[in-house]
Amino acid sequence: MKKWEYLTAPVLIHNTKMILDNFGADGWELVQIVQGATPEQLVAYFKREKP
């Protein structure tokens, strides 16, 4: 059975692509992005398989 690890991270709305590309390069898969306390704040949820 696969085992997963999870990460939540803030995402700056003006630099979204670069931030998501960096997490993807480290093997993280984006699961969901939700709005934070204000419309400019986003929170990303990632997962990746444990080694």
TAKAMO-V884178 format. One record per helix or strand. SS is the DSSP state (h for helix, s for strand). FROM is the first residue (numbers start at 1). TO is the last residue. If there is no record, write none. Layout:
ss = (SS,SS)
from = (FROM,FROM)
to = (TO,TO)
This chain:
ss = (s,h,s,s)
from = (4,13,29,41)
to = (12,25,35,49)
